[in-house]
Amino acid sequence: MRCEITKKVQADRLCHKLFAIALLVLIAALAVGTVSGAAESAASEKSVAAPDILSENIRTNVKTDFAPAVFSPRLKEGVFIDPAAVVIGDVTIGKEVFVGPTAVIRGDEGTPIFIGDFSNVQDGVIIHALETTLNGKNIDGRRFTKAGARLAATDPLFKNGYAVYIGQRTSCAHGTQVHGPAWVGDDTFIGMETIIFNAKVGNKVAIGVASTITGGVEIADGRYVPPGSVIDTQAKADALGPAEGSPYGTTNIAVVHVNEKLSAGYEAAMIAEENAGSGFGSILSGIVMNPLTICVLFIIALLAVLAVFLKLNRKMAENQKVMDELKTSLENLNKK
């Protein structure tokens, strides 16, 4: 009897050991698969990026003779940058700015680029600038102060100036291009497909669709640029009428409101999606099914089957013993 109990205990211990081994191998497989996944992901990113990648669409600039320093984009709280938009290099984006799909903000040639709080950069907008320095020398007139003064190359303030400056609550509507040197004030609306290049546009200006503003002009505060206008001389800029009472007079207020809500909503949705994907399921999804992982999982399956087989075999032996004892008891009763 003692021998039978010992065999039963040994069989139980063997099953427990097999289950423990299977569990340890499973943990090892998860670790190997996860590390392999991380390594492959890192290798993939490294092969794509010459500059550092903060994410696929937000990254540092590369060093050149006109941009000798490497910068990462600086984003304040509440900024939403659509995954289909691109932000590169020496760029500062203020609070709750919305950057729509296919927008491109490149601070890799003329630098820096600044976009103020609560502004919006809509679908297909391009913000870029001509080089501001070359081989360590400043280029005359390629930067503005925060207040909107154009800077000479010899001005001590040049190093703190902006190749493109866009103020607060300003709307860059679909397909617009703001190409530095350029300065745009607060509460200004830039209509769809408009181009601003080598120009200064004041506060509370309303610009109609498909306009061109260039030639070093300065548009005063509160002016209205009718759709399709070409403002390429200062005389044309000075002749512009008031924005108040124009067809675009209150457009920017509504546009800013809409894009603030979009920025907050999309940002919240993205955070919720990231949180939802941070559980065990996301860990499993990161496991790479390489040959090593497949082999380990196969061994786990074999161990599990063996453990179940031994347990069933022991159970069958116990049942057979009971049947034998019952048969013997019946035979003894018949003899009596």
HUZI-V317711 format. One record per pair of residues at least 24 apart in sequence whose C-alpha atoms are under 8 Angstrom apart, sorted by the first residue. I is the first residue (numbers start at 1). J is the second residue. D is the distance in Angstrom with one decimal. If there is no record, write none. Layout:
# HUZI-V317711
i & j & d
I & J & D
I & J & D
This chain:
# HUZI-V317711
i & j & d
8 & 314 & 7.7
11 & 310 & 7.6
11 & 311 & 7.7
11 & 314 & 7.5
12 & 311 & 7.7
14 & 307 & 8.0
15 & 307 & 5.2
15 & 308 & 7.8
15 & 310 & 7.1
15 & 311 & 6.9
18 & 303 & 6.3
18 & 304 & 7.2
18 & 307 & 6.0
19 & 303 & 7.4
19 & 304 & 6.7
19 & 307 & 6.9
21 & 303 & 7.9
22 & 300 & 5.2
22 & 303 & 6.2
22 & 304 & 6.7
23 & 300 & 7.9
25 & 296 & 6.9
25 & 300 & 6.6
26 & 296 & 7.6
26 & 297 & 7.0
26 & 300 & 6.7
29 & 293 & 5.9
29 & 296 & 6.2
29 & 297 & 7.0
30 & 284 & 7.6
30 & 287 & 6.7
32 & 293 & 7.1
33 & 286 & 7.4
33 & 287 & 4.3
33 & 288 & 5.1
33 & 289 & 7.0
33 & 290 & 7.8
33 & 293 & 6.2
34 & 283 & 7.3
34 & 284 & 8.0
34 & 286 & 5.8
34 & 287 & 4.8
34 & 288 & 6.8
36 & 287 & 7.4
36 & 288 & 6.3
37 & 286 & 5.9
37 & 287 & 5.8
37 & 288 & 5.2
38 & 286 & 7.8
57 & 83 & 6.4
57 & 84 & 7.2
57 & 85 & 6.4
57 & 86 & 4.7
57 & 87 & 6.4
57 & 88 & 8.0
58 & 86 & 5.9
58 & 87 & 4.9
58 & 88 & 5.9
59 & 87 & 6.6
59 & 88 & 5.1
59 & 89 & 6.4
60 & 88 & 5.5
60 & 89 & 4.4
60 & 90 & 7.7
61 & 88 & 5.8
61 & 89 & 4.3
61 & 90 & 7.4
61 & 107 & 7.2
61 & 108 & 5.2
62 & 89 & 8.0
62 & 108 & 7.1
65 & 134 & 5.9
65 & 135 & 5.2
65 & 136 & 7.7
66 & 109 & 6.6
66 & 110 & 8.0
66 & 131 & 6.2
66 & 132 & 7.2
66 & 133 & 5.3
66 & 134 & 4.3
66 & 135 & 6.0
66 & 136 & 7.4
67 & 108 & 6.7
67 & 109 & 6.2
67 & 110 & 7.7
67 & 111 & 7.8
67 & 131 & 7.8
67 & 133 & 7.2
67 & 134 & 7.7
78 & 263 & 7.2
78 & 264 & 6.6
78 & 267 & 7.1
79 & 263 & 6.6
79 & 264 & 8.0
79 & 267 & 7.5
80 & 263 & 5.2
80 & 264 & 7.4
80 & 266 & 6.9
80 & 267 & 5.6
93 & 117 & 7.3
94 & 118 & 7.0
94 & 119 & 7.9
96 & 260 & 6.3
96 & 263 & 6.2
96 & 264 & 7.0
97 & 121 & 7.6
97 & 259 & 7.8
97 & 260 & 7.0
97 & 263 & 6.6
98 & 122 & 7.3
98 & 259 & 6.1
98 & 260 & 6.8
98 & 262 & 7.1
98 & 263 & 4.9
99 & 123 & 7.5
100 & 124 & 7.5
110 & 142 & 7.9
110 & 163 & 5.6
110 & 180 & 7.1
110 & 181 & 8.0
111 & 162 & 6.4
111 & 163 & 5.1
111 & 164 & 7.5
112 & 161 & 7.6
112 & 162 & 5.2
112 & 163 & 5.5
112 & 164 & 6.8
113 & 162 & 6.0
113 & 163 & 5.9
113 & 164 & 4.8
113 & 165 & 6.1
114 & 162 & 7.0
114 & 164 & 6.2
114 & 165 & 4.9
114 & 166 & 6.0
114 & 167 & 8.0
115 & 165 & 6.3
115 & 166 & 4.8
115 & 167 & 6.1
115 & 168 & 7.4
116 & 166 & 6.0
116 & 167 & 4.6
116 & 168 & 4.3
116 & 169 & 7.2
116 & 170 & 7.9
117 & 167 & 7.4
117 & 168 & 4.9
117 & 169 & 6.5
118 & 168 & 5.9
118 & 169 & 4.9
118 & 170 & 7.5
118 & 256 & 7.1
118 & 260 & 6.4
119 & 167 & 7.4
119 & 168 & 5.5
119 & 169 & 4.2
119 & 170 & 4.7
119 & 171 & 5.7
119 & 172 & 8.0
119 & 256 & 6.7
120 & 169 & 7.4
120 & 170 & 6.5
120 & 171 & 5.1
120 & 172 & 6.0
120 & 173 & 7.8
120 & 256 & 7.0
120 & 259 & 6.4
120 & 260 & 7.9
121 & 171 & 6.6
121 & 172 & 5.0
121 & 173 & 6.7
121 & 174 & 7.9
122 & 171 & 7.9
122 & 172 & 6.1
122 & 173 & 5.3
122 & 174 & 5.1
122 & 175 & 7.4
123 & 173 & 7.5
123 & 174 & 5.0
123 & 175 & 6.3
124 & 174 & 5.8
124 & 175 & 4.6
124 & 176 & 7.3
125 & 172 & 7.0
125 & 173 & 7.3
125 & 174 & 6.0
125 & 175 & 4.6
125 & 176 & 4.9
125 & 177 & 5.7
126 & 175 & 7.3
126 & 176 & 6.5
126 & 177 & 4.8
126 & 178 & 6.4
126 & 179 & 7.6
127 & 164 & 7.8
127 & 177 & 5.9
127 & 178 & 5.0
127 & 179 & 5.7
127 & 180 & 7.9
128 & 164 & 7.4
128 & 178 & 6.7
128 & 179 & 4.9
128 & 180 & 6.1
129 & 163 & 6.1
129 & 164 & 6.7
129 & 179 & 4.9
129 & 180 & 3.8
129 & 181 & 6.0
129 & 182 & 8.0
130 & 163 & 7.7
130 & 179 & 7.5
130 & 180 & 5.9
130 & 181 & 6.7
132 & 163 & 6.9
141 & 181 & 7.6
142 & 180 & 7.3
142 & 181 & 5.1
143 & 181 & 6.0
143 & 182 & 7.8
144 & 181 & 7.6
144 & 182 & 7.6
144 & 183 & 6.8
148 & 183 & 6.3
148 & 185 & 7.9
148 & 200 & 7.3
169 & 256 & 6.2
170 & 252 & 7.4
170 & 256 & 7.2
171 & 252 & 6.6
171 & 255 & 7.0
171 & 256 & 6.6
187 & 252 & 6.9
187 & 253 & 7.9
188 & 252 & 6.7
189 & 251 & 7.3
189 & 252 & 5.3
191 & 227 & 8.0
204 & 243 & 7.6
205 & 243 & 6.3
206 & 243 & 5.7
206 & 248 & 5.9
206 & 249 & 6.5
206 & 252 & 7.8
207 & 248 & 7.5
208 & 248 & 7.1
224 & 248 & 7.7
224 & 249 & 7.9
